[in-house]
Amino acid sequence: MNPKVLSIFNNAKIFLSSEELKELALCIDKEFGKPTPKKAKKKTALENWTLESVTEKLMATQFNKNRRA
């Protein structure tokens, strides 16, 4: 956090009540909007192959009673 912003925040915590801090937060959200969430990185094919998924696929296909040899 920017030192100037941190100083303002610490002063606000000292001089404002909890209700006033909530009101200030609402005003800031209205004025500037909330930060947009970052997009999640798409997983590659190798990252999708966890031990659980491999085990589930093997159990469903390789050890199926109805599977013909």
N, C-alpha and C positions, 0 to 999 in steps of 0.2 A: 504494500500500500504506500502511496506517495506520502512523504513526511508531513506535508501541509495538510493533507486530508486526514491523516492519523491524528494530528494535533487538533483539528476541528472536531473530529469524532470524540476524542477524549474530553474536550471542553464541553461538548454537548452532553456527554454522560454525566458530567459533574453538575451542570446547571439546569438540565431539563429533567422533568419527572418521567417515569416510564410511559405514561399516557402521552406526554408530549413527544417523546422519542418515537412512539408508534405513529403519531400523527405526522411527524417529520418524514418518517420512512414512506408513508403513503403519498405524501406530497412529492417526494423525490421519485417514486415509482411512476406517478402520473406525469411528471415533467419530463423525465428522461426515458421512461420505460424500463422494463426489466431486461437484463442481458439475455440475448438469444442463446439457447443451448447449442453447444457444438455438435456437429453431426458425428455419430459414432463411426469409427473406422470399420469398413467391411472386412470380414474375416476371409482369409484365403482358404483354399480347399484343405490345406494341411492343418490349419488351426481348427477347422471344424471336426477333424478326426480325433476326438478325445477317446480315452480308454473306454469310457462308458458307452459312447456311441458305437464303437467297434464291437464291443461285447454284445450290445443289443442286436446289432445287425447279424452277427454270427449266430446268436441264439435263435433268431427268427428264421434264418435261411439254412444254415448248415445242419442244425440239429432238429429240424422239423420232422415230425414222425411221418408226415405225408410225402416227404421228398423222395423221389425215386433215385436209386443209385445208378 
